Structure formats: structure tokens, C-alpha cells
Amino acid sequence: MQNPALHNPHLEGDTFFWEGGPIGVLLSHGFSATTAEVRLLGRILHEKGYTVSGPLLPGHGTTPAEMNRVHWRDWVATLERAYQDLQARCEQVFIGGESMGAVLALYLASEHPEVAGVLAYSPALEIEGWVVAWAPVIGPLMVPFRPFFMKEQLDSEDQWQGYVENPVKAAGQLTLLRNQVRRRLARIQQPTLVVQGRLDKAIAPHSGQAVYDGVSATLKEMHWMERSPHTVLLDCELDDIAAYTLAFMEKALAVKGEA
């Protein structure tokens, strides 16, 4: 039965796990989205022989009201369990994600120095506006009166699945997560790939650069996708992004093999 709370309820957006070779890739979707956001890239990586996992995060794929009841640590815990499962099956594991998923991947990488590399697509580390900055404070106060607010636009709307309303209290949890990750960036020494769309209106223009500059990785790359919006993994330059990703992972594994 399709969920009427979701935009594009017909798309596949549940947790997925595709068995492949000895190198694993953990992919996390973004705020208010589902795994439909990372499935296309996941399929490409699986076809190339990688074992790929994509968990559906708590509060997602249900209702915006349910998402308002979730703490950011619940998202981290879900990703941690998926990582532990991959690590038990695979020789090396990469962690990646889009938007909030990229921020979660960075958090997990700061906890696990053994991670083979980080794949950060449109990392939502910096989001402009005072409302976002104060979301942890004003969110709980607003919930009784206005628990959600409509999104101004949907990027890649034919391919994206998720809520058309942003849960206000959950947005505060995203801000708390971002604050945590900012303080942890320098811990991240693993190879890091950053990809950001030039047409991205959802995050601050310098967000990807902040990640690139902030991590302590020796091997790191940043790619600007000139024709892509925020949802770079669902748009017209996905094939190029997949090629960058595959080449980067090969470089990261080679560096790790030389260590």
C-alpha cells in the first residue's frame, strides 16, 4: 500500500542491501527523503561489484509527524548498525550519502578511522538563514502551532521521494547534528570525495568547500557539477558522478594498500 504522506509514493524507498564483492559501500539518504535518493548510484556501484547498503532512517518513509519525534542520534545509530553489518561482511567499507546523509557519513567517519573513505554528495553542513540556526530552540516551541512548513521547491521531483513538508522539530535535530560534525571535521583523515551541484539552492554555496577544507585527509577531491541542483544523485550528471566515485574509490584503496 502506497504512503500518501510521500511525494512519489510509487518509488522504491525502503532499506536495501545488495550483496557483492569484498568492498562495501554504505549510502545514506537525506533529510525528509528515502533511499530512493541513493538507489540509482547504489545500483551502479553494485553492478561494478560492490556490496551496497542503504538503510531507511528513523522517521523517514512514514509521516512528518513521526519524524518530529526522532532525535539525531537515532539516525546515527541506524547508520552505525548498517556499518557494523557491512564491516562484518567486507574487507573495506566506504561511507557516503547525499545532503544530511553526507553529514551523517562524516560523523560516522569521525568515529571510525578504519573507514576506507567518505563520499559526500551535496553535504548539508552549512545552510543559510537564521531560522535554521535557531531551529533547535524555536522548533519545539512551534510544534503545537506549526509542526511543519511546506518546501519551496522539489529538485528532481520525478525521481525524488519524501515529504513535501519539512518537520520543524526534526529540522532542529539536523542543526544539532551539523554542529556536532563541524567540531569533528578535523578528525577525518580518511580519503574524502565531495560533490556539489552548481545549481544547488538548498544549502549554502560554500557548504561543500567547508567540508573539503575542514577534513584532514591527504587524499581529497571536490567536483562541481555545473548542471545539477541539490539532488545531484538523481539528476542529469549522475553518470559523471558515478565515474568520479568509482575512480576515487580505486585511488583510496590503492593508498590504503600502500600504507
PABA-430242 format. One record per residue (C-alpha): z negated, y, x; residue number from 1. Coordinates in Angstrom, 3 decimals. Last residue first. Layout:
<pts>
((Z, Y, X), NUM)
...
</pts>
This chain:
<pts>
((-3.860, 2.111, 50.102), 259)
((-0.191, 1.141, 50.381), 258)
((-0.208, -0.805, 47.138), 257)
((-1.795, 2.134, 45.319), 256)
((0.977, 4.420, 46.545), 255)
((3.621, 1.922, 45.389), 254)
((1.923, 1.604, 42.003), 253)
((1.939, 5.384, 41.583), 252)
((5.615, 5.645, 42.580), 251)
((6.593, 2.919, 40.094), 250)
((4.532, 4.647, 37.409), 249)
((6.354, 7.909, 38.089), 248)
((9.796, 6.330, 37.789), 247)
((8.893, 4.738, 34.452), 246)
((7.412, 7.963, 33.110), 245)
((10.296, 10.184, 34.213), 244)
((12.745, 7.749, 32.567), 243)
((10.658, 7.666, 29.390), 242)
((10.601, 11.466, 29.345), 241)
((14.385, 11.585, 29.705), 240)
((14.810, 9.135, 26.824), 239)
((12.323, 11.100, 24.722), 238)
((14.264, 14.353, 25.073), 237)
((15.306, 14.766, 21.432), 236)
((11.875, 14.444, 19.855), 235)
((9.138, 11.988, 19.057), 234)
((7.372, 11.728, 22.411), 233)
((7.605, 15.504, 22.968), 232)
((5.564, 16.245, 19.856), 231)
((4.711, 19.806, 20.917), 230)
((8.317, 21.032, 20.740), 229)
((11.176, 19.790, 22.961), 228)
((14.395, 21.457, 24.134), 227)
((13.398, 22.570, 27.657), 226)
((11.204, 19.621, 28.528), 225)
((9.016, 20.900, 31.364), 224)
((8.018, 18.192, 33.838), 223)
((4.877, 18.189, 35.957), 222)
((4.188, 15.705, 38.713), 221)
((1.122, 14.518, 40.596), 220)
((0.471, 12.383, 43.651), 219)
((-2.413, 13.831, 45.650), 218)
((-4.575, 13.918, 42.556), 217)
((-7.439, 16.420, 42.399), 216)
((-6.778, 17.423, 38.796), 215)
((-7.058, 21.086, 37.801), 214)
((-3.637, 22.452, 38.732), 213)
((-1.699, 19.854, 36.740), 212)
((-4.130, 20.039, 33.832), 211)
((-4.019, 23.828, 33.725), 210)
((-0.223, 23.688, 34.041), 209)
((-0.058, 21.533, 30.923), 208)
((-2.156, 24.027, 28.977), 207)
((-0.393, 27.170, 30.222), 206)
((1.721, 27.676, 27.089), 205)
((-1.374, 27.403, 24.870), 204)
((-1.103, 24.582, 22.344), 203)
((0.689, 24.071, 19.012), 202)
((3.741, 26.286, 19.634), 201)
((5.521, 23.927, 22.057), 200)
((9.153, 24.991, 22.567), 199)
((9.046, 24.434, 26.374), 198)
((7.721, 20.947, 25.762), 197)
((5.135, 19.631, 28.175), 196)
((4.950, 16.572, 30.442), 195)
((2.151, 15.991, 32.965), 194)
((2.039, 12.915, 35.220), 193)
((-1.124, 12.230, 37.189), 192)
((-1.747, 9.895, 40.129), 191)
((-5.501, 9.165, 40.245), 190)
((-7.849, 11.724, 41.781), 189)
((-9.482, 12.872, 38.561), 188)
((-12.930, 14.227, 39.338), 187)
((-11.553, 17.790, 39.478), 186)
((-10.673, 17.565, 35.803), 185)
((-14.217, 16.758, 34.658), 184)
((-15.500, 20.174, 33.573), 183)
((-12.296, 20.862, 31.628), 182)
((-12.641, 17.415, 30.048), 181)
((-16.020, 18.147, 28.478), 180)
((-14.865, 21.445, 27.008), 179)
((-11.796, 19.723, 25.568), 178)
((-14.015, 17.129, 23.875), 177)
((-16.207, 19.833, 22.342), 176)
((-13.087, 21.603, 21.052), 175)
((-11.817, 18.360, 19.538), 174)
((-15.163, 17.902, 17.804), 173)
((-14.823, 21.363, 16.284), 172)
((-11.407, 20.380, 14.952), 171)
((-13.164, 17.431, 13.295), 170)
((-15.307, 19.892, 11.329), 169)
((-12.225, 21.732, 10.087), 168)
((-10.091, 18.739, 9.090), 167)
((-6.472, 19.856, 9.665), 166)
((-4.256, 19.337, 6.623), 165)
((-0.764, 17.804, 6.772), 164)
((-2.464, 14.597, 7.887), 163)
((-0.562, 12.061, 9.966), 162)
((2.815, 10.523, 10.714), 161)
((5.542, 12.124, 12.811), 160)
((9.137, 10.872, 12.857), 159)
((10.774, 12.950, 10.103), 158)
((8.490, 15.908, 10.823), 157)
((9.444, 16.206, 14.471), 156)
((7.057, 19.183, 14.604), 155)
((5.034, 19.960, 11.499), 154)
((4.332, 23.581, 10.656), 153)
((1.592, 25.968, 9.550), 152)
((-0.915, 23.183, 9.103), 151)
((-3.027, 23.466, 5.982), 150)
((-6.767, 24.019, 6.300), 149)
((-9.521, 21.529, 5.582), 148)
((-13.246, 21.461, 4.715), 147)
((-13.176, 24.870, 3.003), 146)
((-16.383, 25.719, 1.162), 145)
((-18.836, 22.927, 1.992), 144)
((-17.030, 22.333, 5.337), 143)
((-17.133, 25.958, 6.496), 142)
((-20.610, 25.908, 8.035), 141)
((-19.945, 22.628, 9.857), 140)
((-16.725, 24.092, 11.325), 139)
((-18.119, 27.526, 12.248), 138)
((-20.098, 26.392, 15.260), 137)
((-17.947, 23.620, 16.740), 136)
((-14.820, 25.613, 15.740), 135)
((-15.756, 28.698, 17.769), 134)
((-13.036, 28.313, 20.394), 133)
((-10.528, 27.147, 17.796), 132)
((-11.163, 30.151, 15.557), 131)
((-10.947, 32.474, 18.575), 130)
((-7.305, 31.573, 19.149), 129)
((-5.294, 29.743, 21.797), 128)
((-5.467, 26.029, 22.502), 127)
((-6.011, 24.813, 26.064), 126)
((-6.575, 21.150, 26.884), 125)
((-4.108, 19.890, 24.283), 124)
((-2.113, 17.829, 26.794), 123)
((1.561, 17.865, 25.769), 122)
((2.097, 14.413, 27.315), 121)
((-0.466, 13.376, 29.931), 120)
((0.234, 10.047, 31.645), 119)
((-2.682, 9.209, 33.962), 118)
((-2.551, 6.675, 36.797), 117)
((-3.637, 3.305, 38.163), 116)
((-7.156, 3.526, 36.708), 115)
((-9.727, 2.399, 39.295), 114)
((-11.459, 5.790, 39.221), 113)
((-12.721, 5.048, 35.699), 112)
((-14.889, 7.725, 34.096), 111)
((-12.648, 10.684, 34.945), 110)
((-9.697, 8.541, 33.854), 109)
((-11.328, 8.120, 30.451), 108)
((-11.630, 11.885, 30.005), 107)
((-8.047, 12.427, 31.115), 106)
((-6.816, 9.828, 28.624), 105)
((-8.824, 11.544, 25.875), 104)
((-7.137, 14.845, 26.724), 103)
((-3.746, 13.127, 26.623), 102)
((-4.571, 11.682, 23.203), 101)
((-5.519, 15.170, 22.034), 100)
((-1.864, 16.104, 22.674), 99)
((0.007, 12.894, 23.532), 98)
((-1.481, 9.965, 25.391), 97)
((-1.813, 8.112, 28.630), 96)
((-3.843, 5.568, 30.577), 95)
((-2.235, 3.334, 33.211), 94)
((-3.706, -0.101, 33.875), 93)
((-3.401, -2.440, 36.870), 92)
((-3.809, -6.212, 37.251), 91)
((-3.796, -6.820, 33.504), 90)
((-5.670, -8.953, 30.973), 89)
((-9.296, -7.885, 31.480), 88)
((-8.172, -4.297, 32.160), 87)
((-6.287, -4.252, 28.880), 86)
((-9.357, -5.264, 26.886), 85)
((-11.544, -2.795, 28.767), 84)
((-9.036, -0.037, 28.041), 83)
((-8.966, -0.810, 24.328), 82)
((-12.755, -0.704, 24.235), 81)
((-12.780, 2.623, 26.092), 80)
((-10.187, 4.092, 23.716), 79)
((-12.395, 3.278, 20.762), 78)
((-15.467, 4.660, 22.508), 77)
((-13.686, 7.900, 23.417), 76)
((-12.658, 8.479, 19.805), 75)
((-16.206, 7.786, 18.607), 74)
((-17.487, 10.185, 21.289), 73)
((-15.524, 12.947, 19.570), 72)
((-17.690, 12.516, 16.480), 71)
((-16.248, 11.433, 13.110), 70)
((-17.308, 12.546, 9.611), 69)
((-14.576, 15.190, 9.267), 68)
((-12.035, 12.411, 9.842), 67)
((-13.150, 10.692, 6.652), 66)
((-12.473, 13.866, 4.668), 65)
((-9.017, 14.143, 6.270), 64)
((-8.217, 10.685, 4.871), 63)
((-7.393, 7.248, 6.327), 62)
((-4.834, 6.975, 9.147), 61)
((-7.189, 8.744, 11.510), 60)
((-10.957, 8.991, 11.143), 59)
((-11.539, 6.637, 14.067), 58)
((-8.581, 6.353, 16.486), 57)
((-5.703, 3.933, 15.940), 56)
((-5.380, 1.975, 19.171), 55)
((-2.123, 1.767, 21.142), 54)
((-1.806, -0.987, 23.738), 53)
((1.184, -1.822, 25.934), 52)
((1.784, -4.702, 28.347), 51)
((4.692, -3.573, 30.498), 50)
((7.964, -5.479, 30.884), 49)
((10.627, -2.804, 30.525), 48)
((10.923, -3.582, 26.801), 47)
((7.210, -2.858, 26.556), 46)
((7.700, 0.570, 28.128), 45)
((10.471, 1.437, 25.670), 44)
((8.419, 0.200, 22.727), 43)
((5.401, 2.254, 23.820), 42)
((7.528, 5.372, 24.075), 41)
((8.579, 4.937, 20.451), 40)
((5.087, 3.900, 19.401), 39)
((3.279, 6.994, 20.699), 38)
((3.229, 9.292, 17.646), 37)
((3.470, 6.402, 15.179), 36)
((0.004, 5.560, 16.532), 35)
((-1.459, 7.990, 14.013), 34)
((-1.865, 11.776, 13.831), 33)
((-4.831, 14.021, 12.903), 32)
((-5.440, 14.881, 16.588), 31)
((-3.213, 12.968, 18.989), 30)
((-2.119, 9.421, 19.698), 29)
((-3.475, 7.362, 22.578), 28)
((-1.428, 5.111, 24.854), 27)
((-2.864, 2.404, 27.124), 26)
((-0.334, 0.995, 29.580), 25)
((-0.813, -2.377, 31.276), 24)
((0.763, -3.875, 34.364), 23)
((0.644, -7.684, 34.574), 22)
((3.608, -8.285, 32.247), 21)
((3.997, -8.068, 28.505), 20)
((1.826, -8.449, 25.429), 19)
((2.286, -5.807, 22.750), 18)
((-0.860, -4.455, 21.123), 17)
((-0.719, -2.158, 18.102), 16)
((-3.256, -0.218, 16.039), 15)
((-1.760, 1.088, 12.813), 14)
((0.827, 3.828, 12.348), 13)
((4.008, 2.173, 11.119), 12)
((5.975, 4.702, 9.079), 11)
((6.095, 4.545, 5.268), 10)
((3.226, 7.042, 4.892), 9)
((5.490, 9.838, 6.200), 8)
((2.806, 12.546, 5.851), 7)
((-0.440, 10.754, 5.165), 6)
((-3.006, 11.245, 2.408), 5)
((-0.838, 9.168, 0.045), 4)
((-1.618, 6.000, 2.060), 3)
((1.040, 3.344, 1.446), 2)
((0.000, 0.000, 0.000), 1)
</pts>
